[in-house]
Amino acid sequence: MGKGGMSVDDDQQNMAAWLVGLNTLKIQPFNLPSLGPHDVRIRMKAVGICGSDVHYLKTMRCADFIVKEPMVIGHECAGIIEEVGSHVQNLVPGDRVAIEPGISCWRCDHCKLGRYNLCPEMKFFATPPVHGSLANRIVHPADLCFKLPDNVSLEEGAMCEPLSVGVHACRRANIGPETNVVIMGAGPIGLVTMLSARAFGAPRIVVVDVDDHRLSVAKSLGADDIVKVSTNIQDVAEEVKQIHNVMGAGVDVTFDCAGFNKTMTTALNATQPGGK
């Protein structure tokens, strides 16, 4: 559960992908902590590569988090339970699980109010100095492991973590059958937000991006319409007109899934008064 370390034992069989320097990954042994009474040991079967992993690889940092010593990467993950702690009752060896990658303190006000994602002491996989999950095995709290239905693959299970971003966004925005949605950015988070908005009942969804291929993927996954834009902030006014034209109605909610000054400016200008 992010508490392992680099092994010096040549016989250690648990291997992991260590970020050891700029653009440098090495497959090296990874020691696991002992299994606590409420923990499980999981054999990893699927781990996604997030944009944050790429940032760490290319720059050794992501926002204010800086890699100062070797770190195991990866946090979007699913696997199979191999062993359970003495007090674990909800899981057994052989269970296929999706893994929630953040361990909160459960003591602060945020945790007590159920908003544990805001915990200031959050220990999140592959966020320095906490190790990640791109390894043969990990140890993790059982209550952060969720059994997968038989019809959900392990690869799909690993995508539960990024999908949760879209679900959380749609919940906060109260997306429903009367909510027309614009999504800025057709990357992975933009796409799962689009799929979530559709599942929440959004009647019309327009996806905006600078890349033709990403827009074509969005269209194939169910976007009602797409708008290709530029990276030039001087084009915002004209592009907002395009967005309004293809929407054919007021924009109730805009999700910025890219995070640039221009996408935020476009979102604010495209969304109707009283929108979100």
C-alpha positions as CSV (number, residue, x, y, z in Angstrom):
1,M,0.0,0.0,0.0
2,G,2.7,2.4,-1.0
3,K,4.9,1.4,1.9
4,G,7.3,-0.9,0.2
5,G,10.9,-0.2,-0.7
6,M,13.6,-1.2,-3.0
7,S,14.9,-4.7,-2.2
8,V,18.5,-5.7,-1.8
9,D,17.6,-9.4,-1.8
10,D,18.5,-11.0,-5.1
11,D,15.9,-13.7,-4.4
12,Q,13.1,-11.2,-4.1
13,Q,10.5,-12.1,-6.8
14,N,8.2,-9.2,-6.5
15,M,9.2,-6.8,-9.2
16,A,8.0,-3.3,-10.0
17,A,8.5,-0.4,-12.5
18,W,10.7,2.1,-10.7
19,L,11.1,5.7,-11.9
20,V,14.8,6.2,-11.2
21,G,15.5,9.3,-13.2
22,L,14.4,11.6,-16.1
23,N,12.9,9.3,-18.8
24,T,14.4,6.3,-17.0
25,L,12.3,3.3,-15.8
26,K,13.8,0.2,-14.4
27,I,12.2,-3.1,-13.5
28,Q,13.6,-3.9,-10.0
29,P,12.6,-5.8,-6.9
30,F,10.0,-4.2,-4.6
31,N,9.7,-5.2,-1.0
32,L,6.1,-5.3,0.4
33,P,5.1,-4.5,4.0
34,S,3.8,-7.3,6.2
35,L,0.2,-8.1,5.8
36,G,-1.9,-6.3,8.5
37,P,-5.1,-7.7,9.9
38,H,-7.2,-5.5,7.6
39,D,-5.0,-5.7,4.5
40,V,-5.0,-7.9,1.4
41,R,-2.2,-9.0,-0.9
42,I,-3.1,-8.5,-4.5
43,R,-1.5,-9.9,-7.7
44,M,-1.7,-7.1,-10.2
45,K,-3.3,-7.9,-13.5
46,A,-4.0,-4.5,-15.1
47,V,-2.5,-1.1,-14.6
48,G,-3.3,2.0,-16.6
49,I,-0.8,4.6,-17.6
50,C,-2.1,8.0,-16.5
51,G,-1.0,11.4,-17.7
52,S,0.5,12.0,-14.2
53,D,2.8,9.0,-14.8
54,V,3.9,10.5,-18.0
55,H,4.6,13.8,-16.3
56,Y,6.7,12.1,-13.7
57,L,8.6,10.2,-16.4
58,K,9.3,13.2,-18.5
59,T,9.8,15.9,-15.9
60,M,10.2,14.1,-12.5
61,R,7.3,16.2,-11.2
62,C,3.5,16.7,-11.5
63,A,2.3,20.1,-10.3
64,D,3.8,20.6,-6.8
65,F,4.7,16.9,-6.4
66,I,8.4,16.3,-7.1
67,V,10.1,12.9,-7.4
68,K,13.2,13.2,-5.2
69,E,14.1,9.5,-4.9
70,P,13.2,6.3,-6.9
71,M,9.5,5.7,-7.0
72,V,7.2,2.9,-8.3
73,I,4.7,4.3,-10.7
74,G,1.0,3.5,-11.5
75,H,-2.3,4.0,-9.8
76,E,-5.1,2.9,-12.1
77,C,-5.2,-0.8,-11.2
78,A,-7.0,-4.1,-10.7
79,G,-5.9,-7.5,-9.7
80,I,-6.7,-10.8,-8.0
81,I,-6.6,-11.3,-4.2
82,E,-3.9,-13.7,-3.1
83,E,-4.1,-13.5,0.7
84,V,-6.3,-11.7,3.2
85,G,-5.6,-10.4,6.7
86,S,-7.0,-12.1,9.8
87,H,-9.8,-9.6,10.2
88,V,-10.9,-9.3,6.5
89,Q,-14.3,-10.8,6.0
90,N,-15.6,-9.3,2.7
91,L,-12.9,-10.7,0.4
92,V,-11.3,-14.1,-0.2
93,P,-8.3,-15.3,-2.3
94,G,-9.3,-15.5,-5.9
95,D,-11.6,-12.4,-5.9
96,R,-11.1,-10.0,-8.8
97,V,-11.0,-6.5,-7.5
98,A,-10.7,-2.8,-8.6
99,I,-8.4,-0.9,-6.3
100,E,-9.0,2.6,-4.9
101,P,-5.5,4.1,-4.9
102,G,-5.8,6.7,-2.1
103,I,-5.5,5.9,1.6
104,S,-7.0,8.7,3.8
105,C,-6.5,9.2,7.5
106,W,-10.2,8.6,8.5
107,R,-9.7,11.0,11.4
108,C,-9.9,14.6,10.0
109,D,-13.1,16.6,9.5
110,H,-13.1,15.8,5.7
111,C,-12.9,12.1,6.3
112,K,-15.6,12.2,9.1
113,L,-17.9,14.1,6.7
114,G,-17.5,11.4,4.0
115,R,-15.4,13.7,1.8
116,Y,-12.2,11.7,2.3
117,N,-10.9,12.6,-1.1
118,L,-10.1,16.0,0.4
119,C,-8.1,14.5,3.3
120,P,-4.9,16.5,3.7
121,E,-3.0,13.4,4.8
122,M,-4.0,11.4,1.7
123,K,-1.5,8.8,0.7
124,F,-2.1,8.3,-3.1
125,F,-0.3,5.7,-5.2
126,A,2.6,7.1,-7.2
127,T,2.4,10.5,-5.6
128,P,5.8,11.2,-4.1
129,P,6.9,9.9,-1.7
130,V,4.2,7.1,-1.9
131,H,4.9,4.2,-4.2
132,G,2.5,3.1,-6.9
133,S,1.0,-0.2,-8.1
134,L,2.8,-1.1,-11.3
135,A,4.3,-4.2,-9.7
136,N,3.7,-8.0,-9.5
137,R,2.0,-7.6,-6.2
138,I,0.9,-5.0,-3.7
139,V,-0.5,-4.9,-0.2
140,H,-3.5,-2.6,0.4
141,P,-6.4,-2.0,2.8
142,A,-9.2,-4.5,2.1
143,D,-11.9,-1.7,2.4
144,L,-10.3,0.0,-0.6
145,C,-10.7,-3.1,-2.8
146,F,-14.0,-3.6,-4.7
147,K,-15.0,-7.0,-6.0
148,L,-15.7,-6.9,-9.8
149,P,-18.8,-8.5,-11.3
150,D,-18.1,-11.5,-13.6
151,N,-19.0,-9.5,-16.7
152,V,-16.4,-6.7,-15.9
153,S,-12.8,-7.5,-17.1
154,L,-9.7,-6.7,-15.1
155,E,-8.8,-4.1,-17.7
156,E,-12.2,-2.4,-17.3
157,G,-11.7,-2.7,-13.5
158,A,-8.5,-0.7,-13.8
159,M,-10.4,2.0,-15.6
160,C,-12.8,2.5,-12.6
161,E,-10.4,5.0,-11.1
162,P,-10.4,7.4,-14.1
163,L,-14.1,6.7,-14.7
164,S,-14.8,7.9,-11.1
165,V,-13.5,11.3,-12.1
166,G,-16.3,11.7,-14.6
167,V,-18.9,10.2,-12.3
168,H,-17.9,12.6,-9.5
169,A,-18.0,15.6,-11.9
170,C,-21.5,14.7,-13.1
171,R,-22.7,14.3,-9.5
172,R,-21.4,17.7,-8.5
173,A,-22.9,19.3,-11.6
174,N,-26.3,17.5,-11.1
175,I,-26.3,16.2,-14.7
176,G,-29.7,14.9,-15.7
177,P,-32.2,14.6,-18.6
178,E,-32.5,18.4,-19.0
179,T,-28.8,19.2,-18.9
180,N,-27.0,20.0,-22.2
181,V,-23.3,19.4,-21.8
182,V,-20.1,20.7,-23.4
183,I,-16.8,18.9,-22.7
184,M,-13.5,20.7,-23.3
185,G,-10.9,18.1,-24.1
186,A,-11.3,14.7,-25.7
187,G,-8.5,13.0,-23.8
188,P,-9.2,10.0,-21.5
189,I,-10.8,12.1,-18.7
190,G,-12.9,14.0,-21.3
191,L,-14.1,10.7,-22.7
192,V,-15.0,9.1,-19.4
193,T,-16.8,12.4,-18.4
194,M,-18.7,12.2,-21.7
195,L,-19.7,8.6,-21.0
196,S,-20.7,9.5,-17.5
197,A,-22.8,12.4,-18.6
198,R,-24.6,10.2,-21.1
199,A,-25.3,7.6,-18.3
200,F,-26.6,10.4,-16.1
201,G,-29.1,11.2,-18.9
202,A,-27.6,14.3,-20.6
203,P,-29.7,14.7,-23.8
204,R,-27.0,16.4,-25.9
205,I,-23.2,16.4,-25.5
206,V,-20.8,18.4,-27.6
207,V,-17.0,17.6,-27.3
208,V,-14.4,20.2,-28.1
209,D,-10.7,19.6,-28.9
210,V,-7.8,20.6,-31.1
211,D,-7.1,17.1,-32.4
212,D,-9.0,15.4,-35.2
213,H,-8.3,11.8,-34.0
214,R,-9.4,12.5,-30.5
215,L,-12.6,14.1,-31.8
216,S,-13.3,11.1,-34.0
217,V,-12.9,8.8,-31.0
218,A,-15.3,11.0,-29.0
219,K,-17.8,10.8,-31.9
220,S,-17.5,7.1,-32.1
221,L,-18.2,6.8,-28.4
222,G,-21.4,8.7,-28.6
223,A,-20.8,12.5,-28.7
224,D,-23.7,14.2,-30.4
225,D,-21.4,16.6,-32.1
226,I,-17.8,17.7,-32.1
227,V,-16.0,21.1,-32.6
228,K,-12.4,21.4,-33.6
229,V,-10.7,24.5,-32.1
230,S,-7.3,26.2,-32.2
231,T,-4.8,26.8,-29.5
232,N,-5.1,30.6,-30.1
233,I,-7.0,32.4,-27.3
234,Q,-7.9,35.1,-29.8
235,D,-10.3,32.6,-31.5
236,V,-12.5,32.1,-28.4
237,A,-15.4,34.3,-29.5
238,E,-15.7,32.7,-32.9
239,E,-15.4,29.2,-31.4
240,V,-18.0,29.9,-28.8
241,K,-20.4,30.7,-31.7
242,Q,-19.5,27.4,-33.3
243,I,-20.2,25.5,-30.0
244,H,-23.6,27.3,-29.7
245,N,-24.5,26.5,-33.3
246,V,-23.8,22.8,-33.0
247,M,-25.5,22.5,-29.6
248,G,-28.7,24.2,-30.9
249,A,-29.7,25.1,-27.4
250,G,-28.2,26.7,-24.3
251,V,-25.2,25.1,-22.7
252,D,-26.1,24.2,-19.1
253,V,-22.8,22.7,-18.0
254,T,-19.3,22.8,-19.4
255,F,-16.6,20.5,-18.1
256,D,-13.0,21.6,-18.6
257,C,-11.1,18.4,-19.0
258,A,-7.9,20.0,-20.4
259,G,-7.0,22.6,-17.9
260,F,-5.6,25.4,-20.1
261,N,-6.3,29.1,-19.8
262,K,-8.0,29.0,-23.2
263,T,-10.3,26.0,-22.3
264,M,-11.4,27.7,-19.1
265,T,-12.1,30.9,-21.0
266,T,-14.1,29.1,-23.6
267,A,-16.0,27.2,-21.0
268,L,-17.0,30.4,-19.1
269,N,-18.1,32.1,-22.3
270,A,-20.0,29.1,-23.8
271,T,-22.0,28.3,-20.7
272,Q,-25.3,30.2,-20.4
273,P,-26.1,32.4,-17.4
274,G,-27.1,30.3,-14.4
275,G,-25.1,27.3,-15.8
276,K,-22.2,25.5,-14.3
